[in-house]
Amino acid sequence: MVPAPADNEILFRKDGSLAFITFNRPHARNALTWRMYDGLFEFCERVDADTEIRVLILTSVGEQAFIAGTDIEQFRSFRTAQDATGYEQRIERVIDRLERVGKPTIAMIRGACVGAGLAIAAACDFRFCAPDLRMGAPIARTLGNCLSMNNYARVLDIAGPARAKELIMLARLLSAEDALRLGLVNEVVPGDQLESRVLEVAGELTQLAPLTLRATKEAIRRLQARRRLEAGEGDDLIVACYMSNDFRSAVQAFLEKRQHAWTGR
């Protein structure tokens, strides 16, 4: 595997016509650091530049988590509205790049897939999971922040407005079967068969017309993009959440593993 520059928290491997991006921070449930986000962007660029690669698979080290969100430690430094909007813009740049990869993308998911993990999985074309999946964005219970407008849109596009509200406003963590029922995953596979099933589907994709696959995923992306907001239109919501006393206190409480009492301020 090839690590991102000066880092081994995210890895890249090529095996014939398949490419693998692996989140490699199992001690932190693969919570994402800034360097991991930057590595994901760089590896997406590499996949599109390599004409031999036909399918990209995203996976993780360990069985506890695919991605357990963004590393909460990084929120300690937030002081200004620009910190909040800049964070969401930075993350959106990466997830948008993943969404624009010109080859089919598959998320192979074990354990927790929450927050940024949900957004990254939703940006992939296919999602296969083991029965131990726990999927959601429980921010109404944990930090009191919000998603970017495009990440709300990604969940909305898959689950629909009623289920998206249920998932996020009630801070649900979905089981594998619930995620399958809502269309958030394509298939639930026993853990010991998950990799072989994903490789089977990836193999099928390598035998199909690349231009048809590229055109189809880009057509769907463009249609979905027409229903999304212009850059900055949701900044007022982001600033209201991230600059609140609730958010600052909840981050501290989360890191200290204690309960936070919400005030709405």
C-alpha positions as CSV (number, residue, x, y, z in Angstrom):
1,M,0.0,0.0,0.0
2,V,1.1,3.6,-0.7
3,P,0.6,6.0,2.2
4,A,-0.4,9.6,1.8
5,P,2.6,12.0,2.1
6,A,4.2,11.9,5.6
7,D,1.3,9.8,6.9
8,N,0.0,6.2,7.0
9,E,-3.5,6.9,8.3
10,I,-4.9,6.5,4.8
11,L,-3.5,4.0,2.3
12,F,-3.7,3.4,-1.4
13,R,-3.3,0.1,-3.2
14,K,-3.7,-0.9,-6.8
15,D,-4.4,-4.5,-7.8
16,G,-4.8,-4.8,-11.5
17,S,-7.9,-2.9,-12.5
18,L,-9.0,-2.3,-8.9
19,A,-7.9,0.5,-6.6
20,F,-8.3,0.4,-2.8
21,I,-8.4,3.4,-0.4
22,T,-8.1,2.2,3.2
23,F,-8.7,4.3,6.3
24,N,-6.0,3.1,8.7
25,R,-6.7,4.6,12.1
26,P,-8.3,1.7,14.0
27,H,-7.3,2.9,17.4
28,A,-9.5,6.0,16.9
29,R,-12.3,4.0,15.1
30,N,-10.9,5.5,11.8
31,A,-12.0,9.0,12.8
32,L,-10.7,11.4,10.1
33,T,-7.9,13.9,10.5
34,W,-7.2,16.8,8.1
35,R,-4.4,14.7,6.6
36,M,-6.8,11.8,5.9
37,Y,-9.2,14.1,4.1
38,D,-6.3,15.6,2.1
39,G,-5.1,12.0,1.3
40,L,-8.6,11.0,0.1
41,F,-8.7,13.9,-2.3
42,E,-5.2,13.1,-3.6
43,F,-6.0,9.4,-4.1
44,C,-9.2,10.2,-6.0
45,E,-7.0,12.3,-8.3
46,R,-4.7,9.3,-8.7
47,V,-7.6,7.0,-9.6
48,D,-8.9,9.2,-12.3
49,A,-5.4,9.8,-13.8
50,D,-4.7,6.0,-14.1
51,T,-6.4,4.5,-17.1
52,E,-5.8,1.0,-15.9
53,I,-8.1,1.4,-12.9
54,R,-11.7,0.5,-13.5
55,V,-13.2,0.4,-10.0
56,L,-12.4,2.1,-6.7
57,I,-13.1,0.4,-3.4
58,L,-13.1,2.3,0.0
59,T,-12.5,0.2,3.1
60,S,-11.0,0.4,6.5
61,V,-8.7,-1.4,9.0
62,G,-10.5,-3.2,11.8
63,E,-14.1,-4.2,12.3
64,Q,-15.2,-1.5,14.8
65,A,-15.7,1.3,12.3
66,F,-15.6,2.2,8.6
67,I,-15.3,5.9,9.6
68,A,-16.5,7.2,13.0
69,G,-16.8,10.8,11.8
70,T,-14.2,13.6,12.0
71,D,-11.7,13.5,14.8
72,I,-13.4,15.6,17.5
73,E,-10.1,16.9,18.8
74,Q,-9.8,19.1,15.7
75,F,-12.9,21.1,16.8
76,R,-11.2,22.4,19.9
77,S,-9.5,25.2,17.9
78,F,-12.8,26.6,16.4
79,R,-13.1,30.2,17.4
80,T,-14.7,32.1,14.4
81,A,-17.4,31.8,11.9
82,Q,-14.7,31.3,9.3
83,D,-13.5,28.2,11.2
84,A,-16.9,26.7,10.9
85,T,-17.7,27.5,7.3
86,G,-14.1,26.8,6.2
87,Y,-14.3,23.3,7.8
88,E,-17.5,22.5,5.9
89,Q,-16.1,23.9,2.7
90,R,-12.9,21.8,3.1
91,I,-14.9,18.6,3.7
92,E,-17.2,19.3,0.9
93,R,-14.3,19.8,-1.5
94,V,-13.1,16.3,-0.6
95,I,-16.5,14.5,-0.7
96,D,-17.4,16.3,-4.0
97,R,-14.1,15.0,-5.4
98,L,-15.0,11.5,-4.4
99,E,-18.5,11.9,-5.9
100,R,-16.9,13.0,-9.2
101,V,-14.5,10.1,-9.6
102,G,-15.1,8.8,-13.1
103,K,-15.0,5.1,-12.2
104,P,-17.5,3.2,-10.1
105,T,-16.9,3.5,-6.4
106,I,-17.8,0.9,-3.7
107,A,-17.9,1.5,0.1
108,M,-17.1,-1.8,2.0
109,I,-18.4,-1.1,5.5
110,R,-17.8,-2.7,8.8
111,G,-19.1,-1.3,12.1
112,A,-19.7,2.4,12.7
113,C,-20.4,4.6,9.6
114,V,-21.3,7.9,11.2
115,G,-21.1,11.6,10.5
116,A,-18.4,12.1,7.8
117,G,-18.4,8.3,7.3
118,L,-22.1,8.5,6.3
119,A,-21.3,11.4,3.9
120,I,-18.4,9.5,2.3
121,A,-20.4,6.3,2.0
122,A,-23.3,8.3,0.5
123,A,-21.0,9.8,-2.1
124,C,-20.0,6.3,-3.4
125,D,-22.0,4.5,-6.1
126,F,-22.5,1.3,-4.1
127,R,-22.5,0.5,-0.4
128,F,-22.1,-3.1,0.9
129,C,-22.0,-3.7,4.7
130,A,-21.7,-6.4,7.3
131,P,-24.5,-7.1,9.8
132,D,-22.5,-5.1,12.5
133,L,-23.2,-1.8,10.7
134,R,-24.3,1.2,12.7
135,M,-25.0,4.1,10.4
136,G,-26.2,7.6,11.0
137,A,-25.3,11.2,12.0
138,P,-26.2,11.4,15.7
139,I,-25.0,15.0,16.0
140,A,-28.3,16.0,17.7
141,R,-27.1,13.8,20.6
142,T,-23.3,14.3,20.5
143,L,-22.0,17.8,19.3
144,G,-25.0,19.9,18.4
145,N,-23.5,20.9,15.0
146,C,-25.1,20.3,11.6
147,L,-24.2,18.9,8.2
148,S,-23.2,20.9,5.2
149,M,-26.1,21.5,2.8
150,N,-24.7,19.1,0.2
151,N,-24.3,16.4,2.8
152,Y,-27.9,16.9,3.8
153,A,-28.8,16.6,0.1
154,R,-26.8,13.3,-0.3
155,V,-28.8,11.7,2.6
156,L,-32.0,13.2,1.2
157,D,-31.4,11.9,-2.2
158,I,-31.0,8.3,-0.9
159,A,-33.5,8.2,2.0
160,G,-36.1,10.9,1.2
161,P,-37.1,13.8,3.4
162,A,-39.2,11.9,6.0
163,R,-36.5,9.3,6.7
164,A,-33.7,11.8,6.5
165,K,-35.4,13.8,9.3
166,E,-36.0,10.7,11.3
167,L,-32.4,9.7,10.9
168,I,-30.8,13.0,11.8
169,M,-33.3,14.8,14.0
170,L,-33.8,11.7,16.2
171,A,-30.1,10.9,16.2
172,R,-30.8,7.4,15.0
173,L,-28.0,4.8,14.5
174,L,-29.4,2.4,12.0
175,S,-28.8,-1.3,12.0
176,A,-27.7,-3.0,8.8
177,E,-31.3,-4.2,8.1
178,D,-32.8,-0.8,8.7
179,A,-30.1,0.8,6.5
180,L,-31.0,-1.7,3.8
181,R,-34.7,-1.0,4.2
182,L,-34.1,2.7,3.7
183,G,-31.9,2.2,0.7
184,L,-28.8,3.5,2.4
185,V,-26.9,0.3,1.6
186,N,-27.3,-2.0,-1.4
187,E,-26.7,-5.3,0.4
188,V,-25.9,-6.8,3.8
189,V,-23.3,-9.6,3.7
190,P,-22.0,-11.8,6.5
191,G,-18.7,-10.3,7.7
192,D,-16.5,-13.2,6.6
193,Q,-18.0,-12.9,3.0
194,L,-18.1,-9.1,2.7
195,E,-14.7,-8.7,0.9
196,S,-15.4,-11.5,-1.5
197,R,-18.8,-10.2,-2.4
198,V,-17.4,-6.7,-3.0
199,L,-14.7,-8.1,-5.2
200,E,-17.3,-10.1,-7.1
201,V,-19.3,-6.9,-7.8
202,A,-16.2,-5.0,-8.6
203,G,-15.2,-7.7,-11.1
204,E,-18.6,-7.5,-12.7
205,L,-18.2,-3.7,-13.1
206,T,-14.7,-4.2,-14.8
207,Q,-16.4,-6.2,-17.5
208,L,-19.0,-3.6,-18.4
209,A,-18.7,-0.6,-20.8
210,P,-16.6,2.1,-19.0
211,L,-18.1,5.0,-21.0
212,T,-21.7,3.8,-20.1
213,L,-20.8,3.6,-16.4
214,R,-19.1,7.0,-16.4
215,A,-21.9,8.6,-18.3
216,T,-24.6,7.1,-16.1
217,K,-23.0,8.2,-12.8
218,E,-22.1,11.6,-14.1
219,A,-25.7,12.1,-15.5
220,I,-27.2,11.2,-12.1
221,R,-24.7,13.5,-10.3
222,R,-25.6,16.4,-12.5
223,L,-29.3,15.8,-12.0
224,Q,-28.9,15.7,-8.2
225,A,-26.6,18.8,-8.3
226,R,-29.4,20.9,-9.9
227,R,-31.4,20.5,-6.7
228,R,-28.5,21.6,-4.4
229,L,-27.9,25.0,-3.0
230,E,-25.3,27.5,-4.3
231,A,-22.1,27.8,-2.2
232,G,-22.6,29.8,0.9
233,E,-26.4,29.5,1.0
234,G,-26.3,27.4,4.2
235,D,-23.6,29.3,6.0
236,D,-26.0,30.9,8.4
237,L,-27.1,27.5,9.7
238,I,-23.5,26.2,10.0
239,V,-22.4,29.3,11.9
240,A,-25.4,29.2,14.2
241,C,-24.5,25.7,15.3
242,Y,-20.7,25.7,15.3
243,M,-20.4,29.1,17.1
244,S,-22.9,28.2,19.8
245,N,-22.1,27.7,23.5
246,D,-23.8,24.3,23.1
247,F,-21.3,23.2,20.5
248,R,-18.2,24.3,22.4
249,S,-19.4,22.7,25.6
250,A,-20.6,19.5,23.8
251,V,-17.1,19.1,22.2
252,Q,-15.5,19.3,25.6
253,A,-18.0,17.0,27.2
254,F,-17.6,14.5,24.4
255,L,-13.8,14.4,24.8
256,E,-14.2,14.1,28.6
257,K,-16.8,11.3,28.1
258,R,-19.5,13.0,30.1
259,Q,-23.1,14.1,29.3
260,H,-23.8,17.5,28.0
261,A,-27.0,19.4,29.0
262,W,-28.4,21.2,25.9
263,T,-29.4,24.9,26.3
264,G,-30.2,25.9,22.7
265,R,-27.7,28.8,22.9
